[in-house]
């Protein structure tokens, strides 16, 4: 988080977008449209329902984390930063300089913050906190980062949108985890 914050201080969002966009490949064009679904709200709900099968309190914790992170993200996106353009709109005068994946539906507004990144970081943070084998936390972190990166790679968001989404998702999950951890321990989960 600190590294990305420092990078954003030293470079404009346009420079960062150009850097990400210029590092494209056929493999990434094929993979990232699917990786981005790891940040879809429906995916998080399915994960929470699966957790609920094993322990209903943990499943409810997942749904609470999803609710807090999503409501925060949507509040900012729809009520505070309503006119924030997405990269396609921001660069519309020079769009021919950028690599876009053919056939991909790219939005124009409500860029800040990235909802998919918020959801991915909320979900994978929760899974990392719940997992008794803490070394797997790196896998969850990698999946969250790849989801956030996919949003920038697919020209849906700027780096700052994904960065703030990662903060909202992580902080929301930590808050829910701290508040509900003792409640879940009552049912034998640690």
N, C-alpha and C positions, 0 to 999 in steps of 0.2 A: 504494500500500500504506500509506503514511504517513497519507494523508488518511482512509482507511477506519479505520485504527487510532485516530486522534484522534476520529473520529465515535463509535466504539464506547466510548471513554472517557467521552464526554459524554452518551451516551444509553443507556438500557437496551435489551436485546434486544427486549423487548416494544414499546417505542417505535419502534425501527427496523423491526420487522415491520409495525406499523401504518402507518408511513410508506410502505413499499414496497407494502403491500396496498391502501392507499387510492388509489394511482396505477395503477389498472387500466383497461383498455379492451378493447373487443371485438377489435381488431387484435392486441393483446398476448395475449389469451386464445387466439387462433388460432395465433400464431407460437411462443410460448414452449414449448408442449408438444413442438414439433419441435426448437427450438434446444437444448433440454436433452439431446437425443441426441448432441450434439457431445461430451458428457462421458461417453458410454457406453463401457465397456471394450471392447466388440466393435468400436466405431468406431475406437478407437485401434489395436487389433490389425490391422484392415483397412488403416489408414494405414501401419502398420509393414510389413505384407506388400507393399504397393505400393512403399514405399521400398526394400524388399529386392529387388524386381525391377530397380531401377536400380543399387543397390549393396548387396550383402548385408551388408556391415559396418555401413552406416548403418541398415539395417533391424533388425539385431541391437541396435544402439544404442537404437533406438526401443523394442524389446521389453524391453531392460534398464531403460530409464526407466519404462516402464509397470509392470514388475514391482516396482521399488523404490518407486515412488509408491503403487501399489495395496496392496502388502503393508504399508507404513507406515500408510496410511489404514485398512485393514481391521483391523490390530492395535489401533489406537487405538479404532476403532468397536466392535469385537467383544470386546476383552479389557480395555480400560482404562475407557472411558466407556460401559459396556454398557447402563445405564439412562437414557441421555440422551434425554429426550422430544423428539419433533419438534413443530413448531408446532400441529398438529392436536390432539395429546394435551395439550400445555401449555395451550392456550386452550380446552379442551373445554367449560368452563363458560360461555364467552362466544363460542362459535364463530359464532353467528348475527350477530355484529358484523363478520365478515370476509367478504371476497369469495373464494369458491372456484369453481374451474372445474368445472362439472357433468360427471360421468362420469370424472373423473380419479382414479386410484388413489393415495391419499395415505397414506403410512406413519405409524406412531405412535412408533416407537422407533429407536434407533441413529442419532441425528441428527449426532453430532459425531465426526469432521469430515465434510464433504460429499465423498463419493466421486466424484460426477460433476464437481464443481469441481476436485478433485485431478487427475483424469484430463485434463480440458480444459486446465488450466494446464501439466501435464506435456507433453502433446502439442504445444500451440501454442508453448510455450517452446522445445521441441526444433526445431520447424519454423523458428522465428525465428532460432535459433542456426545452423541449417544453411543457411538461405537466403543466397545471396551478395548479393542486393539487400536490404540491411538496412532500407531505408525501408519494406518490406512488414511489418516487425516490428510496426508499429502495427495492421495488419489482424489479425495473429495475436493481439495483445493484446486488441483489441476483441472478437474471437470468444470468447476465454477469459473475458473479463468478462461478456459476454452470457450465456454458459453458467452462470456462477456466479450472476448476477442471476436467471436463469430458475429456479434452484433455490429462491430466496427467494420470487420472484413466484408460483411454483406451490404455495407453502405447504409445501414439503418440508423446508426447512432455515431456520435462523436466519442472520442476517448473519455471526455469529461462526463458524458451521460452514463457510460458503463462504469466509470470510477465511482460516481455518486451512487449508482445502483448497487454496486458491491458493498458500499458502506451501509446503505439503508438495509439491505438484506442481512448482512452480518450482525449489525447492531440490533435489529428487530429480533433475530433469533436468540442472541445472547440475553436480551431482556426477557423474552418468553421463557427461555431455559432457566434463568436464575429464579424467576417468579414461580415456575411450575415444577422445578426439579424435586423439591421435597414431596410434592403431591404425587409425582410419579414413583418416587422411592417407596411410598406406602404400598404400592402394588408389586414391589420386588424388583424394580428396574433401577439400575445405577449407571 
